Amino acid sequence: LTRSLSITSADQTMFEKAQGEKVTLPCTFVLSEEDEGPLDIEWVLIPADNQKKEQIIIMYSVDRIYNHYYAADRMQFTNPDPRSGDGSLDILNLKSADTGTYQCKVKKAPGVQSQKIQLTVLVRPTRTKCSIEGSQEIGKDVTLKCTSQEGSPVLSYDWRKASGTEELP
């Protein structure tokens, strides 16, 4: 039985952070004596919308960092030298589009390991806009509407009659 590299940061696999904050997605690993090939670390984003294809975020390959793929100004390795066993990813100034599943893949032949981390970026609701549709006459139907342009997780609305004791249908 040959031992190979293993990812040691598999404890927390879900993160929730507010828009504008910073998050560190952990990806620490230990190598084995059998792992002799060049070290490769790759972070990809698997978007929440499965119509979109996964995107490479940042890569470490043959002693070089490649970060020109996706929001390079906001994505960086936590440790500037990932050979130390730390391939964690820092994401700065979080945006709602950063929500998704991130995968860290570490390769040093023959060892290959990966781990997935779910990130949800919470967005404060914008001001609610309310309107009324329909003729406001006795016996006629009306529709009351309230919406916010932004907010996550998905917003829910609760309606109550503010005055009177009569139950609403």
FIDREN-952533 format. One record per residue (C-alpha): x, y, z; residue in one letter. Coordinates in steps of 0.25 Angstrom, whole numbers. Layout:
N
<rec X="X" Y="Y" Z="Z" resn="a"/>
...
***
This chain:
169
<rec X="0" Y="0" Z="0" resn="l"/>
<rec X="6" Y="13" Z="-4" resn="t"/>
<rec X="3" Y="26" Z="4" resn="r"/>
<rec X="1" Y="39" Z="-4" resn="s"/>
<rec X="-2" Y="53" Z="-1" resn="l"/>
<rec X="-14" Y="56" Z="7" resn="s"/>
<rec X="-22" Y="69" Z="9" resn="i"/>
<rec X="-23" Y="72" Z="24" resn="t"/>
<rec X="-33" Y="84" Z="24" resn="s"/>
<rec X="-45" Y="76" Z="21" resn="a"/>
<rec X="-52" Y="80" Z="34" resn="d"/>
<rec X="-60" Y="92" Z="30" resn="q"/>
<rec X="-67" Y="91" Z="16" resn="t"/>
<rec X="-77" Y="102" Z="17" resn="m"/>
<rec X="-75" Y="117" Z="19" resn="f"/>
<rec X="-85" Y="129" Z="19" resn="e"/>
<rec X="-79" Y="143" Z="19" resn="k"/>
<rec X="-85" Y="156" Z="16" resn="a"/>
<rec X="-83" Y="164" Z="3" resn="q"/>
<rec X="-70" Y="173" Z="4" resn="g"/>
<rec X="-64" Y="164" Z="14" resn="e"/>
<rec X="-51" Y="155" Z="13" resn="k"/>
<rec X="-51" Y="140" Z="14" resn="v"/>
<rec X="-40" Y="129" Z="14" resn="t"/>
<rec X="-44" Y="116" Z="8" resn="l"/>
<rec X="-35" Y="106" Z="14" resn="p"/>
<rec X="-27" Y="96" Z="6" resn="c"/>
<rec X="-15" Y="90" Z="15" resn="t"/>
<rec X="-8" Y="77" Z="11" resn="f"/>
<rec X="3" Y="68" Z="15" resn="v"/>
<rec X="12" Y="61" Z="4" resn="l"/>
<rec X="17" Y="47" Z="4" resn="s"/>
<rec X="31" Y="42" Z="1" resn="e"/>
<rec X="25" Y="35" Z="-11" resn="e"/>
<rec X="20" Y="48" Z="-17" resn="d"/>
<rec X="32" Y="52" Z="-26" resn="e"/>
<rec X="25" Y="60" Z="-38" resn="g"/>
<rec X="24" Y="75" Z="-38" resn="p"/>
<rec X="14" Y="81" Z="-29" resn="l"/>
<rec X="2" Y="87" Z="-35" resn="d"/>
<rec X="-10" Y="94" Z="-28" resn="i"/>
<rec X="-22" Y="98" Z="-35" resn="e"/>
<rec X="-35" Y="105" Z="-30" resn="w"/>
<rec X="-47" Y="105" Z="-38" resn="v"/>
<rec X="-61" Y="111" Z="-36" resn="l"/>
<rec X="-73" Y="102" Z="-39" resn="i"/>
<rec X="-84" Y="113" Z="-41" resn="p"/>
<rec X="-97" Y="111" Z="-34" resn="a"/>
<rec X="-104" Y="113" Z="-47" resn="d"/>
<rec X="-100" Y="100" Z="-54" resn="n"/>
<rec X="-102" Y="106" Z="-68" resn="q"/>
<rec X="-89" Y="113" Z="-66" resn="k"/>
<rec X="-76" Y="105" Z="-67" resn="k"/>
<rec X="-66" Y="104" Z="-56" resn="e"/>
<rec X="-55" Y="115" Z="-56" resn="q"/>
<rec X="-41" Y="114" Z="-52" resn="i"/>
<rec X="-38" Y="124" Z="-41" resn="i"/>
<rec X="-23" Y="122" Z="-38" resn="i"/>
<rec X="-12" Y="112" Z="-40" resn="m"/>
<rec X="1" Y="108" Z="-35" resn="y"/>
<rec X="10" Y="101" Z="-45" resn="s"/>
<rec X="24" Y="98" Z="-46" resn="v"/>
<rec X="28" Y="108" Z="-35" resn="d"/>
<rec X="19" Y="119" Z="-41" resn="r"/>
<rec X="6" Y="125" Z="-38" resn="i"/>
<rec X="-4" Y="128" Z="-49" resn="y"/>
<rec X="-15" Y="137" Z="-45" resn="n"/>
<rec X="-20" Y="144" Z="-57" resn="h"/>
<rec X="-32" Y="135" Z="-59" resn="y"/>
<rec X="-44" Y="141" Z="-50" resn="y"/>
<rec X="-44" Y="154" Z="-42" resn="a"/>
<rec X="-29" Y="154" Z="-40" resn="a"/>
<rec X="-29" Y="166" Z="-32" resn="d"/>
<rec X="-38" Y="159" Z="-21" resn="r"/>
<rec X="-33" Y="145" Z="-21" resn="m"/>
<rec X="-19" Y="141" Z="-16" resn="q"/>
<rec X="-12" Y="129" Z="-9" resn="f"/>
<rec X="-12" Y="132" Z="6" resn="t"/>
<rec X="2" Y="127" Z="6" resn="n"/>
<rec X="11" Y="133" Z="-5" resn="p"/>
<rec X="19" Y="120" Z="-5" resn="d"/>
<rec X="9" Y="108" Z="-5" resn="p"/>
<rec X="20" Y="98" Z="-5" resn="r"/>
<rec X="19" Y="100" Z="10" resn="s"/>
<rec X="7" Y="91" Z="10" resn="g"/>
<rec X="-3" Y="103" Z="10" resn="d"/>
<rec X="-11" Y="105" Z="-3" resn="g"/>
<rec X="-22" Y="112" Z="4" resn="s"/>
<rec X="-29" Y="123" Z="-4" resn="l"/>
<rec X="-32" Y="137" Z="1" resn="d"/>
<rec X="-44" Y="144" Z="-6" resn="i"/>
<rec X="-45" Y="159" Z="-3" resn="l"/>
<rec X="-57" Y="169" Z="-5" resn="n"/>
<rec X="-67" Y="158" Z="-7" resn="l"/>
<rec X="-78" Y="159" Z="-17" resn="k"/>
<rec X="-91" Y="152" Z="-19" resn="s"/>
<rec X="-85" Y="145" Z="-31" resn="a"/>
<rec X="-75" Y="139" Z="-23" resn="d"/>
<rec X="-85" Y="129" Z="-17" resn="t"/>
<rec X="-83" Y="115" Z="-22" resn="g"/>
<rec X="-75" Y="102" Z="-19" resn="t"/>
<rec X="-60" Y="104" Z="-19" resn="y"/>
<rec X="-51" Y="92" Z="-22" resn="q"/>
<rec X="-36" Y="91" Z="-18" resn="c"/>
<rec X="-28" Y="81" Z="-25" resn="k"/>
<rec X="-14" Y="77" Z="-21" resn="v"/>
<rec X="-5" Y="69" Z="-30" resn="k"/>
<rec X="9" Y="63" Z="-28" resn="k"/>
<rec X="10" Y="51" Z="-35" resn="a"/>
<rec X="6" Y="40" Z="-33" resn="p"/>
<rec X="-3" Y="47" Z="-22" resn="g"/>
<rec X="-15" Y="55" Z="-25" resn="v"/>
<rec X="-26" Y="60" Z="-15" resn="q"/>
<rec X="-37" Y="70" Z="-16" resn="s"/>
<rec X="-47" Y="76" Z="-7" resn="q"/>
<rec X="-60" Y="84" Z="-9" resn="k"/>
<rec X="-64" Y="96" Z="-1" resn="i"/>
<rec X="-78" Y="103" Z="-2" resn="q"/>
<rec X="-77" Y="118" Z="-1" resn="l"/>
<rec X="-90" Y="127" Z="1" resn="t"/>
<rec X="-88" Y="142" Z="0" resn="v"/>
<rec X="-100" Y="148" Z="8" resn="l"/>
<rec X="-105" Y="161" Z="2" resn="v"/>
<rec X="-113" Y="171" Z="10" resn="r"/>
<rec X="-127" Y="174" Z="4" resn="p"/>
<rec X="-128" Y="187" Z="-3" resn="t"/>
<rec X="-140" Y="196" Z="0" resn="r"/>
<rec X="-153" Y="189" Z="-2" resn="t"/>
<rec X="-162" Y="195" Z="-13" resn="k"/>
<rec X="-177" Y="193" Z="-11" resn="c"/>
<rec X="-189" Y="195" Z="-21" resn="s"/>
<rec X="-204" Y="192" Z="-22" resn="i"/>
<rec X="-210" Y="186" Z="-35" resn="e"/>
<rec X="-225" Y="186" Z="-38" resn="g"/>
<rec X="-237" Y="195" Z="-35" resn="s"/>
<rec X="-238" Y="198" Z="-20" resn="q"/>
<rec X="-253" Y="197" Z="-20" resn="e"/>
<rec X="-262" Y="188" Z="-11" resn="i"/>
<rec X="-264" Y="174" Z="-17" resn="g"/>
<rec X="-252" Y="176" Z="-26" resn="k"/>
<rec X="-239" Y="168" Z="-26" resn="d"/>
<rec X="-226" Y="175" Z="-23" resn="v"/>
<rec X="-211" Y="170" Z="-23" resn="t"/>
<rec X="-201" Y="176" Z="-13" resn="l"/>
<rec X="-187" Y="174" Z="-18" resn="k"/>
<rec X="-174" Y="176" Z="-10" resn="c"/>
<rec X="-160" Y="174" Z="-16" resn="t"/>
<rec X="-145" Y="176" Z="-13" resn="s"/>
<rec X="-135" Y="177" Z="-24" resn="q"/>
<rec X="-124" Y="170" Z="-16" resn="e"/>
<rec X="-123" Y="161" Z="-4" resn="g"/>
<rec X="-118" Y="147" Z="-1" resn="s"/>
<rec X="-122" Y="137" Z="4" resn="p"/>
<rec X="-135" Y="138" Z="-4" resn="v"/>
<rec X="-144" Y="148" Z="3" resn="l"/>
<rec X="-158" Y="144" Z="8" resn="s"/>
<rec X="-169" Y="153" Z="11" resn="y"/>
<rec X="-180" Y="153" Z="22" resn="d"/>
<rec X="-193" Y="160" Z="21" resn="w"/>
<rec X="-202" Y="165" Z="32" resn="r"/>
<rec X="-213" Y="174" Z="33" resn="k"/>
<rec X="-209" Y="186" Z="41" resn="a"/>
<rec X="-223" Y="191" Z="46" resn="s"/>
<rec X="-236" Y="184" Z="49" resn="g"/>
<rec X="-240" Y="171" Z="54" resn="t"/>
<rec X="-245" Y="165" Z="41" resn="e"/>
<rec X="-237" Y="153" Z="36" resn="e"/>
<rec X="-232" Y="154" Z="22" resn="l"/>
<rec X="-235" Y="143" Z="12" resn="p"/>
***
